[in-house]
């Protein structure tokens, strides 16, 4: 399970202009107060949402990173195939992936859509795209079993350290399970509400990605123990400076799932 609370852009409004701190990677948030120091760092912008690349415009390397993030977040790898699940409203993304990969099928179910690749040629092509890009250990192990089962001419993949700021991996991961929100706190003693910028990510029984995010974006890491015996590794940050690093990342490597745009 992945829980992400973050947000994308802080817009500052007055009667004449809209100012932006960071650019859009998700929902917009608004404030009517601003320090003089922060004001000097803002700039007028258009109120229109920026256009983003479609998946077919990515390089093969970036397609691989994005798909690896999706698979780590909401995919399933078994000996004879690879599946990725989507919300029904994101069926167009499933078809985009099918078109870019050139193999596989898309099937609708009651509450979700599933993109599946099970034929040898398609699995070989997809395996080459995501090779050495998966970061969740048990999915990496399943991937290695798959390429061994089919006898692909690929060496055993390893758990590599990735510089998230150079690729679409986190965009794929957050598209799979992320939620972007803003926390507004109203207090009687203050005339205006307090707006908090929160970034939170939680993975069950997996500290690898959490620690990599902390190293590259700052923040804090903790653990949560469940009655079943499983452990959730949690990342969190309330720092505006750290938040701005996420804004800059998602400006360059944007989200694709409709709930996040």
JOJO-V659003 format. One record per backbone hydrogen bond with DSSP energy under -1.0 kcal/mol. CO is the residue of the C=O (numbers start at 1). NH is the residue of the N-H. Records with the same first field share a line. If there is no record, write none. Layout:
CO = NH  NH
This chain:
4 = 179
6 = 181
9 = 29
10 = 21
11 = 31
12 = 19
17 = 14
18 = 45
19 = 12
21 = 10
27 = 9
29 = 11
31 = 13
35 = 39
36 = 40
38 = 41
39 = 42
43 = 20
54 = 57
55 = 58
59 = 63
60 = 64
61 = 65
62 = 66
63 = 67
64 = 68
65 = 69
66 = 70
67 = 71
68 = 72
69 = 73
70 = 74
71 = 75
74 = 85
76 = 83
78 = 81
81 = 78
82 = 117
83 = 76
84 = 115
86 = 113
87 = 90
88 = 91
90 = 94
91 = 95
92 = 96
93 = 97
94 = 98
95 = 99
96 = 100
97 = 101
98 = 102
105 = 116
107 = 114
112 = 109
113 = 86
114 = 107
115 = 84
116 = 105
117 = 82
119 = 123
120 = 124
121 = 125
122 = 126
123 = 127
124 = 128
125 = 129
126 = 130
130 = 133
136 = 140
137 = 141
138 = 142
139 = 143
140 = 144
141 = 145
142 = 146
143 = 147
144 = 148
145 = 149
146 = 150
147 = 152
152 = 154
162 = 164
163 = 166
164 = 167
168 = 172
169 = 173
170 = 174
171 = 175
172 = 176
173 = 177
174 = 178
183 = 196
185 = 194
187 = 190
194 = 185
196 = 183
199 = 237
201 = 235
203 = 233
207 = 211
208 = 212
209 = 213
210 = 214
211 = 215
212 = 216
213 = 217
214 = 218
220 = 236
222 = 234
224 = 232
226 = 229
230 = 226
231 = 205
232 = 224
233 = 203
234 = 222
235 = 201
236 = 220
237 = 199
239 = 243
240 = 244
241 = 245
242 = 246
243 = 247
244 = 248
245 = 249
246 = 250
247 = 251
248 = 252
249 = 253
257 = 260
258 = 261
